[in-house]
């Protein structure tokens, strides 16, 4: 699984993750579990650029990472670590 978008909010994070078959918009509250809100099958897009072109109509690309980040674990601590790292730049 790779993280392709990350946006903080008061109680956690929202963003997009990618797995071998889909792209998924998620919400991850600090006191809860990751919940996939919307899922988009990869077979519906010719490539990652095609997905970005389509999703940018509904989600601003400012939250998308320049390079996807592999997720070692899907926890708030891991997202905090990644957010701290991308916020330094």
VODO-613793 format. One line per 3 residues: number of its first residue (from 1); for each residue y, x, z of N, C-alpha, C, CB. Coordinates in Angstrom, 3 decimals. Glycine has a CB too. Layout:
REM VODO-613793
NUM = Y/X/Z/Y/X/Z/Y/X/Z/Y/X/Z; ...
REM end
This chain:
REM VODO-613793
1 = -1.168/0.844/0.000/0.000/0.000/0.000/1.239/0.895/0.000/-0.007/-0.963/1.218; 2.238/0.454/-0.780/3.491/1.214/-0.849/4.664/0.292/-0.558/3.660/1.884/-2.239; 5.650/0.848/0.104/6.888/0.136/0.391/7.844/0.390/-0.763/7.511/0.588/1.758
4 = 8.370/-0.692/-1.375/9.280/-0.501/-2.508/10.687/-1.010/-2.222/8.733/-1.197/-3.732; 10.844/-1.770/-1.140/12.155/-2.282/-0.766/12.172/-2.484/0.742/12.485/-3.613/-1.518; 13.316/-2.185/1.359/13.428/-2.355/2.804/14.861/-2.693/3.164/12.965/-1.084/3.549
7 = 15.008/-3.800/3.889/16.334/-4.228/4.363/16.196/-4.620/5.829/16.903/-5.431/3.502; 17.048/-4.043/6.686/16.980/-4.417/8.100/17.710/-5.732/8.359/17.573/-3.307/8.975; 17.294/-6.412/9.374/18.059/-7.532/9.910/17.937/-7.451/11.427/17.544/-8.925/9.351
10 = 18.661/-8.260/12.138/18.767/-8.150/13.593/17.403/-8.073/14.270/19.543/-9.329/14.145; 16.463/-8.875/13.836/15.164/-8.955/14.510/14.025/-8.253/13.789/14.800/-10.373/14.698; 14.303/-7.425/12.792/13.216/-6.749/12.087/13.608/-6.324/10.690/12.010/-7.641/12.019
13 = 12.701/-6.510/9.743/12.912/-6.072/8.368/12.422/-7.116/7.379/12.207/-4.745/8.119; 12.997/-7.073/6.197/12.473/-7.783/5.034/12.362/-6.746/3.927/13.397/-9.010/4.610; 11.605/-7.054/2.915/11.480/-6.124/1.799/10.321/-6.500/0.902/11.305/-4.704/2.305
16 = 9.920/-5.526/0.087/8.791/-5.704/-0.823/7.776/-4.600/-0.597/9.261/-5.715/-2.295; 6.509/-4.982/-0.644/5.418/-4.026/-0.636/4.628/-4.205/-1.920/4.510/-4.206/0.617; 3.930/-3.153/-2.274/3.122/-3.161/-3.491/1.701/-2.759/-3.112/3.715/-2.196/-4.583
19 = 0.720/-3.499/-3.612/-0.668/-3.063/-3.483/-1.266/-2.996/-4.880/-1.493/-4.027/-2.557; -2.548/-2.816/-4.977/-3.154/-2.609/-6.291/-3.064/-3.828/-7.205/-4.591/-2.223/-6.124; -2.883/-5.029/-6.635/-2.857/-6.233/-7.465/-1.555/-7.014/-7.462/-3.925/-7.124/-7.037
22 = -0.646/-6.709/-6.515/0.545/-7.560/-6.423/1.748/-6.854/-5.806/0.228/-8.789/-5.617; 2.895/-7.507/-5.975/4.133/-7.167/-5.279/4.365/-8.332/-4.323/5.372/-6.941/-6.287; 4.768/-8.059/-3.104/4.957/-9.142/-2.142/6.259/-8.962/-1.371/3.773/-9.210/-1.171
25 = 7.010/-10.046/-1.261/8.205/-10.085/-0.421/7.737/-10.403/0.986/9.262/-11.144/-0.937; 8.181/-9.623/1.957/7.714/-9.810/3.321/8.861/-9.950/4.312/6.832/-8.659/3.722; 8.514/-10.508/5.448/9.376/-10.551/6.621/8.541/-9.970/7.761/9.892/-12.034/6.942
28 = 9.153/-9.095/8.558/8.428/-8.471/9.664/9.334/-8.477/10.891/7.977/-7.013/9.302; 9.237/-9.516/11.733/10.049/-9.547/12.951/9.551/-8.514/13.955/10.028/-10.952/13.579; 10.439/-8.000/14.762/10.072/-6.990/15.761/9.003/-7.494/16.725/11.302/-6.561/16.544
31 = 9.031/-8.754/17.029/8.034/-9.319/17.949/7.108/-10.244/17.169/8.720/-10.089/19.125; 6.424/-9.681/16.213/5.524/-10.491/15.401/4.734/-9.638/14.443/6.295/-11.540/14.637; 4.221/-10.277/13.410/3.419/-9.600/12.391/4.093/-9.706/11.036/2.002/-10.190/12.328
34 = 3.713/-8.809/10.151/4.191/-8.868/8.775/3.683/-10.150/8.139/3.731/-7.623/7.962; 4.581/-10.873/7.495/4.210/-12.100/6.800/4.648/-11.997/5.350/4.841/-13.343/7.481; 3.702/-12.151/4.448/4.015/-12.163/3.017/4.585/-13.537/2.680/2.740/-11.841/2.140
37 = 5.844/-13.530/2.267/6.526/-14.798/1.981/6.304/-15.244/0.539/8.024/-14.667/2.258; 6.394/-14.311/-0.390/6.194/-14.569/-1.820/5.332/-13.455/-2.386/7.559/-14.665/-2.585; 4.428/-13.802/-3.274/3.569/-12.802/-3.904/3.656/-12.950/-5.420/2.097/-12.945/-3.419
40 = 3.789/-11.817/-6.086/3.873/-11.778/-7.550/2.731/-10.914/-8.080/5.265/-11.224/-8.026; 1.871/-11.475/-8.905/0.739/-10.735/-9.450/1.220/-9.686/-10.445/-0.259/-11.691/-10.119; 0.664/-8.487/-10.353/1.048/-7.407/-11.265/0.698/-7.727/-12.711/0.374/-6.110/-10.853
43 = -0.346/-8.491/-12.942/-0.741/-8.803/-14.321/0.324/-9.620/-15.053/-2.064/-9.562/-14.328; 1.252/-10.209/-14.301/2.329/-10.984/-14.918/3.483/-10.113/-15.405/2.850/-12.005/-13.936; 3.408/-8.799/-15.162/4.471/-7.866/-15.554/3.861/-6.711/-16.335/5.243/-7.336/-14.306
46 = 4.592/-6.244/-17.344/4.069/-5.136/-18.160/4.075/-3.820/-17.385/4.895/-4.984/-19.447; 5.028/-3.654/-16.471/5.103/-2.442/-15.655/6.072/-2.676/-14.492/5.554/-1.216/-16.515; 6.279/-1.661/-13.676/7.156/-1.771/-12.507/8.594/-2.081/-12.915/7.115/-0.477/-11.688
49 = 9.068/-1.478/-14.006/10.420/-1.740/-14.506/10.608/-3.197/-14.893/10.721/-0.852/-15.698; 9.588/-3.785/-15.484/9.624/-5.203/-15.862/9.730/-6.071/-14.605/8.359/-5.588/-16.687; 8.969/-5.715/-13.563/9.063/-6.440/-12.291/10.480/-6.356/-11.727/8.048/-5.878/-11.269
52 = 11.060/-5.155/-11.699/12.420/-4.988/-11.174/13.443/-5.794/-11.969/12.809/-3.513/-11.183; 13.296/-5.794/-13.279/14.227/-6.552/-14.120/14.157/-8.043/-13.800/13.921/-6.317/-15.611; 12.975/-8.545/-13.571/12.824/-9.961/-13.255/13.270/-10.304/-11.849/11.400/-10.374/-13.439
55 = 12.896/-9.489/-10.888/13.206/-9.798/-9.488/14.682/-9.606/-9.183/12.372/-8.929/-8.557; 15.373/-8.787/-9.969/16.800/-8.535/-9.704/17.654/-9.786/-9.913/17.311/-7.410/-10.607; 17.101/-10.782/-10.542/17.819/-12.052/-10.703/17.925/-12.804/-9.373/17.116/-12.935/-11.749
58 = 17.002/-12.497/-8.462/16.934/-13.221/-7.189/17.176/-12.346/-5.966/15.598/-13.877/-7.060; 16.894/-11.053/-6.089/17.058/-10.110/-4.985/17.877/-8.921/-5.467/15.677/-9.644/-4.434; 18.933/-8.544/-4.743/19.730/-7.393/-5.178/18.902/-6.102/-5.136/20.986/-7.247/-4.294
61 = 19.085/-5.274/-6.126/18.315/-4.035/-6.207/18.781/-2.982/-5.208/18.398/-3.474/-7.602; 19.879/-3.248/-4.497/20.373/-2.268/-3.526/19.375/-1.985/-2.416/21.666/-2.749/-2.923; 18.495/-2.915/-2.112/17.494/-2.695/-1.075/16.246/-1.991/-1.563/17.111/-3.989/-0.472
64 = 16.135/-1.779/-2.888/14.950/-1.129/-3.431/15.083/0.389/-3.308/14.731/-1.537/-4.904; 13.983/1.020/-2.978/13.959/2.470/-2.794/13.915/3.172/-4.143/12.753/2.891/-1.932; 14.478/4.381/-4.192/14.436/5.140/-5.449/13.005/5.463/-5.833/15.253/6.435/-5.332
67 = 12.196/5.792/-4.840/10.770/6.071/-5.046/9.980/5.268/-4.023/10.457/7.609/-4.920; 8.905/4.598/-4.436/8.070/3.890/-3.468/7.545/4.855/-2.399/6.893/3.188/-4.182; 7.377/4.345/-1.178/6.909/5.153/-0.055/5.534/4.643/0.379/7.925/5.105/1.136
70 = 4.513/5.519/0.358/3.201/5.086/0.848/3.289/4.719/2.328/2.140/6.195/0.629; 2.666/3.614/2.698/2.648/3.190/4.098/1.370/3.686/4.752/2.763/1.644/4.219; 1.529/4.500/5.779/0.369/4.976/6.528/-0.176/3.853/7.401/0.736/6.205/7.392
73 = 0.733/3.067/7.954/0.361/1.890/8.730/1.465/0.863/8.532/0.153/2.233/10.258; 1.131/-0.364/8.714/2.134/-1.414/8.517/2.577/-1.913/9.894/1.563/-2.597/7.640; 3.459/-1.129/10.513/3.955/-1.457/11.849/5.477/-1.367/11.858/3.341/-0.509/12.921
76 = 6.084/-1.952/12.854/7.536/-1.843/13.015/7.920/-0.381/13.211/8.030/-2.703/14.213; 7.122/0.363/13.968/7.416/1.786/14.197/7.441/2.557/12.886/6.378/2.406/15.146; 6.516/2.266/11.995/6.483/2.934/10.687/7.704/2.547/9.856/5.187/2.576/9.926
79 = 8.077/1.277/9.862/9.264/0.847/9.116/10.530/1.443/9.727/9.360/-0.693/9.092; 10.597/1.533/11.049/11.735/2.193/11.709/11.849/3.642/11.249/11.584/2.135/13.248; 10.703/4.337/11.182/10.685/5.743/10.758/11.185/5.874/9.321/9.259/6.331/10.883
82 = 10.711/5.024/8.441/11.125/5.080/7.037/12.602/4.716/6.901/10.260/4.132/6.178; 13.035/3.689/7.610/14.438/3.283/7.518/15.371/4.403/8.028/14.670/1.979/8.326; 14.981/5.057/9.103/15.784/6.169/9.638/15.879/7.285/8.601/15.170/6.711/10.963
85 = 14.783/7.555/7.942/14.739/8.629/6.938/15.619/8.281/5.727/13.277/8.882/6.481; 15.547/7.056/5.224/16.353/6.703/4.034/17.808/6.495/4.382/15.809/5.442/3.371; 18.104/6.204/5.647/19.499/6.007/6.065/20.239/7.326/6.205/19.553/5.249/7.383
88 = 19.517/8.423/6.351/20.128/9.755/6.484/20.823/10.175/5.194/19.065/10.798/6.867; 20.309/9.724/4.068/20.783/10.201/2.763/22.124/9.651/2.398/19.807/9.850/1.695
REM end
